[in-house]
Amino acid sequence: MIETIRTIMDRKSSTMISFVLGAAVGAAIGYLLASGKAEELKDDLQETASKVKDEIDKQVERGKELVDEIRNKTEQPFKQS
């Protein structure tokens, strides 16, 4: 019984925290858009997205190189036989 009450209270707390955080984020975005900083925000987001995409592309290439390197190392003993 006590565990059930604690579980219900934990869920309500999580829901309330999520609601408050969502409201705060919404208010912040609304303020930025209303204050004329929307263009600046958009430019910052585009720049950040571009940097993230470039970094992901680099990491994917690095991953492909590592896979090729491992494949070559594991195939060499079989080729020598």
C-alpha positions, 0 to 999 in steps of 0.5 A: 500500500505504501509502495503504491502511494509512493509510486503514484506520488513519484509519477505525479512529481515527474508529470509536474516537473515535465509540465513546468519545464515544458512551460519554461521552454515555451515561454523562453521561445515565445520571448525570443520570437516576440523580442525580434531575436527570432532571426538571430536564434534561427541563424544560431540554430542553423550554424549549430546544426551545420557543425553537428552534421559536419562532426557526425559526417567525420565520425561516420567516416572514421567508423568506416575506416575502423571497420575496414581496418578491423576487417583487413586485420581479421582477413589476413590470417585466412589469406595466408593459409 
